């Protein structure tokens, strides 16, 4: 199965085993610290996200020259081909909420059984959060729905985003104040050439 990318970054699945370990630890001993370890591990992961690829052919209203198998030229209407991806959704059996299924590895991805032919996109956590936020009909995404079954809801993603923004601002403020506290920073030195 070809691997498609959501952005130009090279996919890196190296952090995914750490996420699985963190989820296992959190489930064995649920507390805020273990929950934060899961979130921090997930932020560094790349996931496989299944999508159906569709191509639509649209006539342009223009003519183009094409050659047949006998190398004879004739005019034909020009057609533009547009490719789009439709992400597969799964439903929660109890609430009927819709989620994007995402997978940490190809073995987990293979557990997805659907009649729809699909391809897997490699997507980072931030990409998934952005797509989820753009789709209000989707409740969130769920990591390894057939094993770990760990959901990240819209509300959780909003909270994580706000926390990350707050931390970023705090770091920028600390960096700015640290620059002002360096020896000699902001100090001007003038030489008095008037001897007294």
C-alpha positions as CSV (number, residue, x, y, z in Angstrom):
1,X,0.0,0.0,0.0
2,X,1.5,3.4,-1.0
3,X,2.2,5.8,1.8
4,X,0.9,9.3,1.3
5,X,2.0,12.3,3.3
6,X,-0.1,15.1,4.6
7,X,2.9,17.5,4.5
8,X,6.4,17.6,3.1
9,X,8.0,16.3,6.3
10,X,9.4,12.8,6.2
11,X,7.2,10.6,8.3
12,X,8.8,9.4,11.5
13,X,7.2,6.5,13.4
14,X,10.0,6.1,15.9
15,X,8.1,7.8,18.7
16,X,5.0,5.6,18.3
17,X,6.2,2.7,20.5
18,X,6.8,5.2,23.3
19,X,3.2,6.3,23.0
20,X,2.0,2.6,23.3
21,X,4.1,2.2,26.4
22,X,2.7,5.5,27.9
23,X,-0.9,4.4,27.2
24,X,-0.3,1.0,28.8
25,X,1.2,2.8,31.9
26,X,-1.6,5.3,32.1
27,X,-4.2,2.5,31.9
28,X,-2.4,0.5,34.7
29,X,-2.1,3.6,36.9
30,X,-4.3,6.5,35.9
31,X,-3.1,9.8,37.2
32,X,-2.4,13.3,35.8
33,X,1.3,12.7,35.3
34,X,0.7,9.5,33.3
35,X,-2.0,11.3,31.2
36,X,0.5,14.1,30.4
37,X,3.0,11.5,29.3
38,X,0.5,10.1,26.9
39,X,-0.3,13.5,25.5
40,X,3.4,14.5,25.2
41,X,4.2,11.2,23.4
42,X,1.2,11.6,21.1
43,X,2.4,15.1,20.1
44,X,5.6,13.6,18.8
45,X,4.0,10.8,16.8
46,X,3.2,10.2,13.2
47,X,0.1,8.2,12.5
48,X,-1.4,6.2,9.6
49,X,-4.7,7.7,8.6
50,X,-6.9,5.8,6.1
51,X,-8.6,7.6,3.3
52,X,-10.4,6.8,0.1
53,X,-8.8,8.5,-3.0
54,X,-11.3,9.8,-5.5
55,X,-10.6,11.3,-8.9
56,X,-13.1,13.5,-10.7
57,X,-12.9,14.2,-14.4
58,X,-14.2,17.6,-15.4
59,X,-14.5,18.8,-19.0
60,X,-12.8,22.1,-19.5
61,X,-14.7,23.2,-22.6
62,X,-11.4,23.3,-24.5
63,X,-10.2,21.0,-27.3
64,X,-6.8,19.3,-27.5
65,X,-4.9,17.3,-30.1
66,X,-4.5,13.6,-29.2
67,X,-3.0,10.7,-31.1
68,X,-4.6,7.3,-31.4
69,X,-2.8,3.9,-31.5
70,X,-2.1,4.4,-35.3
71,X,-0.5,7.8,-34.5
72,X,-3.3,9.7,-36.2
73,X,-4.1,13.1,-34.7
74,X,-7.7,14.1,-33.8
75,X,-9.3,16.7,-31.6
76,X,-10.8,15.7,-28.3
77,X,-12.3,17.6,-25.4
78,X,-9.7,18.4,-22.7
79,X,-10.5,17.0,-19.3
80,X,-9.0,18.1,-15.9
81,X,-8.6,15.4,-13.3
82,X,-9.0,16.5,-9.7
83,X,-7.9,14.1,-7.0
84,X,-9.3,14.3,-3.5
85,X,-9.1,12.3,-0.3
86,X,-12.1,11.4,1.9
87,X,-11.0,10.2,5.3
88,X,-12.7,7.1,6.6
89,X,-14.8,7.5,9.7
90,X,-15.8,5.1,12.4
91,X,-18.7,5.4,14.8
92,X,-19.0,4.8,18.5
93,X,-21.6,2.1,18.9
94,X,-23.1,3.6,22.1
95,X,-23.2,7.3,21.1
96,X,-23.0,7.1,17.3
97,X,-20.3,9.8,17.4
98,X,-18.0,9.9,14.4
99,X,-14.2,9.6,14.8
100,X,-11.2,9.5,12.4
101,X,-9.4,6.2,13.1
102,X,-5.6,6.6,13.3
103,X,-3.0,3.9,13.7
104,X,0.5,3.8,15.2
105,X,1.7,1.1,12.8
106,X,0.8,-1.0,9.8
107,X,-0.2,-4.0,11.9
108,X,-2.9,-1.9,13.7
109,X,-3.9,-0.4,10.3
110,X,-4.5,-3.9,8.9
111,X,-7.2,-4.5,11.6
112,X,-9.4,-1.9,9.8
113,X,-12.0,-3.9,7.8
114,X,-14.0,-2.0,5.3
115,X,-15.5,-2.5,1.8
116,X,-13.9,0.8,0.7
117,X,-10.5,0.6,-0.9
118,X,-8.2,3.0,1.0
119,X,-4.7,4.3,1.2
120,X,-2.9,5.5,4.3
121,X,-1.7,9.0,4.8
122,X,1.2,9.7,7.2
123,X,0.0,12.5,9.5
124,X,1.4,14.2,12.6
125,X,-0.7,14.9,15.6
126,X,-1.0,18.6,14.7
127,X,-2.2,17.8,11.2
128,X,-4.9,15.5,12.7
129,X,-5.9,18.1,15.2
130,X,-6.3,20.7,12.4
131,X,-8.4,18.4,10.3
132,X,-10.6,17.4,13.3
133,X,-11.2,21.0,14.2
134,X,-12.2,21.8,10.6
135,X,-14.9,19.0,10.7
136,X,-17.5,19.9,13.4
137,X,-19.5,16.7,12.5
138,X,-16.5,14.6,13.8
139,X,-16.2,14.1,17.5
140,X,-12.4,13.6,17.3
141,X,-9.9,10.9,16.4
142,X,-9.1,7.6,18.1
143,X,-5.7,6.0,18.2
144,X,-5.7,2.3,17.4
145,X,-9.4,1.8,17.7
146,X,-9.2,-2.0,17.7
147,X,-6.6,-2.2,20.4
148,X,-5.6,0.8,22.6
149,X,-8.8,2.6,21.6
150,X,-7.6,6.0,22.9
151,X,-9.9,8.9,21.8
152,X,-8.8,12.5,21.4
153,X,-12.1,14.6,21.3
154,X,-12.5,18.1,19.9
155,X,-12.7,19.4,23.5
156,X,-9.4,17.7,24.4
157,X,-7.7,19.0,21.3
158,X,-8.9,22.5,22.1
159,X,-7.5,22.2,25.6
160,X,-4.2,20.8,24.4
161,X,-3.9,23.6,21.8
162,X,-4.5,26.3,24.4
163,X,-2.0,24.7,26.8
164,X,0.6,24.6,24.0
165,X,0.0,28.2,23.1
166,X,0.3,29.2,26.7
167,X,3.6,27.3,27.1
168,X,4.9,28.9,23.9
169,X,4.1,32.4,25.1
170,X,5.7,31.6,28.5
171,X,8.9,30.4,26.8
172,X,9.0,33.4,24.5
173,X,8.5,35.7,27.5
174,X,11.3,33.9,29.4
175,X,13.6,34.0,26.4
176,X,13.0,37.7,26.0
177,X,13.5,38.5,29.7
178,X,16.7,36.3,29.7
179,X,18.1,38.4,26.9
180,X,17.5,41.5,29.0
181,X,19.3,40.0,32.0
182,X,22.5,39.1,30.2
183,X,25.6,41.0,31.5
184,X,25.9,44.2,29.6
185,X,22.6,43.9,27.9
186,X,20.8,47.3,27.8
187,X,23.7,49.1,29.3
188,X,25.2,52.0,27.4
189,X,28.7,53.3,28.1
190,X,29.6,56.9,27.3
191,X,33.1,58.3,27.5
192,X,33.4,61.7,29.0
193,X,36.1,63.5,27.1
194,X,35.9,66.6,29.2
195,X,38.7,66.3,31.8
196,X,37.9,67.9,35.2
